[in-house]
Amino acid sequence: MTRNNYHNNNDNHDSLSHAASRACKHIDIGTAVLPQPLQAESLYAATLQREFNAIVVEHDLKWGPLLGEGQNDLNDIKCLGQYDFTQADIVVNWALQHDKKVKGHVLVWHVTSPPCLQQLTAEQLREHLQRHIYTVMGYFRGRIRTWDVVNEALAPDGSLAENIFLQKLGPSYIEKCFRWAHQADPDAVLLYNDNKVEAIDTPKGDAFYHLLADLKAKQVPIHGCGMQGHFNAAGTGRNRPPTPRMLKQQIRRLGDLGLTVNLSEVDVRTSRLENPVLETVAQKQIYHDLVVAALSEPSCDGIWLWGFSDKHTWVSHFYYDDQPLIFDEDYQQKPSYYALREAIASFGVGSVVGNGVLLEEDVNVHGNTWGHEWMQPEPEDEIC
Ligand code: G3I
């Protein structure tokens, strides 16, 4: 059943974080934050303060940026160890001053690691990687207690992604990073994060499960995982959004491993549906139904958006013009905002968990598949 008339009143008491505070379980409602708009735009800071109880630094806490990417030559190994925490501190200190939880993102990600690592021997790389984890976690110890330790180590087909760490240190680099992170701060909550892993019975979704099950079996100190949730309503094949059932079952089996699970980088692209009415329907349904499905599992403790206003979204820089978030460019609530708030509010004490969402099946009693109004058919050549 689809519900499209989410309630539209914008009094503070009904912010996302307020809805989360009234829930029958702990819910992090977080968002990625950039230091520039945080300092330059009062509406950005005010919306952040009102709506979210947690934040993650979108870019400036990664290895390359911490070494002064753009200012320093990161092809020169002399840059290693030359940390500048200024931009990251702006966001982290603002969050703590405003009583927000902070998640550290990300200690080990090949995309934003300094290119000079290529020049190192395997032993030198092992040393610098360990020192990087100790240095950054040491600097933020007591301020950041939850960390994305490793990000996107899996390739789209579920194999280990080819990157500098795999090439020089072998598959055990992931395990090593978690053990070093635990040594650096034994009280920290340590997470593995990846994309396109939200659906059960998919190559990458299954590889994600088996990677985590293997780490748990080896008693590696890992406490949870993040599934990014960069959803594309017009996606087909492995880019197709999961149904609530597929997401719920994926989270259930991860929870059965003793892990916490969060949706870590949610945004919902719709522009490729090329139909404004369908775009709104799809975005509302995804923000509502997939969030209900995720939070309906005990192990799911958080929903983190990858930004909150369409004014500041990586999608427009990386893909194409789109409006994937819940506030428009003027920080006005979009229909997707109310859909998300209703999803969180449906976990309020006394509410009916599930809020009418199809959680155990993909097809409802009328024979309609979830999302049938807007889901795109598989292109001919993808129907094998
Ligand atoms: O801050 C500088 C600005 O001063 C400069 O004028 C501008 C033009 O070069 O660049 C700005 O820095 C950009 C930064 O985003 C802030 O907007 C960097 O060039 C750009 O590389 C950086 O991209 C970030 C990317 O990760 C790399 O860190 C995106 O914002 C961020 O959304 C993206 O996030 C990743 C997650 O970490 C992992 N999962 C996928 C997700 C999307 O790619």
Residues whose N, C-alpha, C, O or C-beta is under 5 A from the ligand:
A	BS01	G3I	E58 H59 T112 W314
